[in-house]
């Protein structure tokens, strides 16, 4: 399939335990996508490998440890987890999550 911005995306579909898995080649990189119950999940490891092929886990670890990411996780937990302890989460955010100035 060709997109209008001339990126080439090749899709190959497979089925595993009723989940659909596809592999896309985007800018010479393989990115896996898994469809579970109609929802697509993109492999963060594959995306991070584009930034650092030798240590994609380091890229993910750095991304997940930002204050904005932590705020996102906390909000998701508040909305989806009735047992979420927002007071404890706020304490962790203040004490342990680094502030990174992106500007």
Secondary structure, 3 states (H helix, E strand, C coil): CECCCCCECCEEEEEECCEEEEEEEECCEEEEEEEECCEEEECHHHHHHHHCCCCHHHHHHHHHCCHHHHHHHHHHHHHHCCCCCHHHHHHHHHHHCCCCCCC
